[in-house]
């Protein structure tokens, strides 16, 4: 365990801890708790962690990665996503993001694989643009 993530300024905190961060990418974890308010309606009697929250977990991990390297980013495009299995209350969502700077450090390309207890639940490819100080 690298370090817990605290005081993250986002309305939805989609990551609890950073497991790994290096030049190739970042791996984070989120403990999915049954008390989360969205589980009441998504879906009654069969709660599933919303897919958009999985994408948000990836996005927050990549923002943390970029900040670690002194960069700010914003989402440019979600190139592809595939949801393979549900994430349910009690699961631990692990997001493993492979990050590559492209176009002379103007774009950050991300290939993410998300798992719960070693079962793959989602894959995504996203691009982020690097925010310049005057943007």
N, C-alpha and C positions, 0 to 999 in steps of 0.2 A: 504494500500500500504506500503510495507516494505521499498524498496529503488530502485531507478532507477539503471540500469546497464549501466555504461559508460566506455569508454576506454577498451572495451573488445577486445583483440588482436586476431581476427579471420577475415578471408577474407569475410565471410558471418556472419553478426550479426543476429542471429536467436532468440534473446530474448531482450526485452526492459526493463523489470522490474521484480523483484522478489516480489511475492505477499506473499509467506509463505515459511519459512524454519525452520524445526525442526528435531528432531531425526528420524522421520518417513519418511521424504522426503522434496520435494520442489515443489512449484507451481510458474510458470512464465507466462508472457504474451509477445506477439509480435503483434504489430499493423501491419497488412499486407496492404501496400500502393500500390495504382494503378501505381505509378511511377517506381516500381521495374522493372529493365530492362528485366528480364526473362519473364514477362507477354506478351511481344510482340510475342513470338513464342510458348508460352505454355498456352493456345492454342489460335490462332487468333479468335477473335469474341466471345470467351468463356474462358477468362483467369482463370487458376486454379493454385494455389500455389503448386509447385511440392512436391510430397510425400517425396522425399529425404530431402527436407528442413524441413519437419515436424520431421523426424528422427534427423536431425541436431539440431533442437530446443530442442529436448529431450536430446541429447548428451551434448549440451552446458549447459542446466539446471543442469544436473547431474555433470558435471565438476565443476560448481559453488558450488553445494552441497558438493562435496568431498573437494574442497579447503576450504570451510567454516569449515570443520572438520579437516583441516590440512593434507589432503591426496591429492595425484595426481593419476589420473586414465587414462587408455586408453581403448578404446573399444575392447572387447574380442569377442563378438558375438551378432548378432541380432537374437534372438531366434524365434520371430514371429512378424508380423505386420499385421494390418488389417486397410485398408482405407475405411471408411464408407460413408463419404460425402465430397464434395469438399470444399476447403477453397479458397475464392475469394477475390479480392481487396476490401478493406473496412472492412473485418472481423478482429476480434481480436482473435488470436490463443492463447488459454490458455493450458498449458501443466502441468498436475498434475502427478508428479512422486513419486511413493512409492518406497523407497530405503531401502534395507536390506543388511547388511554385512553378508557374508557367509564364510565358510571355514577358520575360525580363522582370519577374516579380510583380506583375500587374494582376495576375489571376492565381488563385489558390484552388487547385483541383483536388477533390476529396472522393475517395472510394471508401464507403463505410459498410461494415458487416456488424449486425447487431444480434446478440445471442441472449438467451435466458437459460441459466444452468447448463451451458455448453450445447444447447440446441439453437441452430440458426433460426431467427425470427424475421429478419428483414435485411435487405441490401439496398444501398442507395448510392447514386453518383451525383455530386453537387459541385457547382462552381461558385466561388466567392470572388468579389473584386476587392483589391486592396484599396482602402480609403486613404487618400492623401490628406495632409494637414489642412489644405485649403478647400476640401470637399465639404 
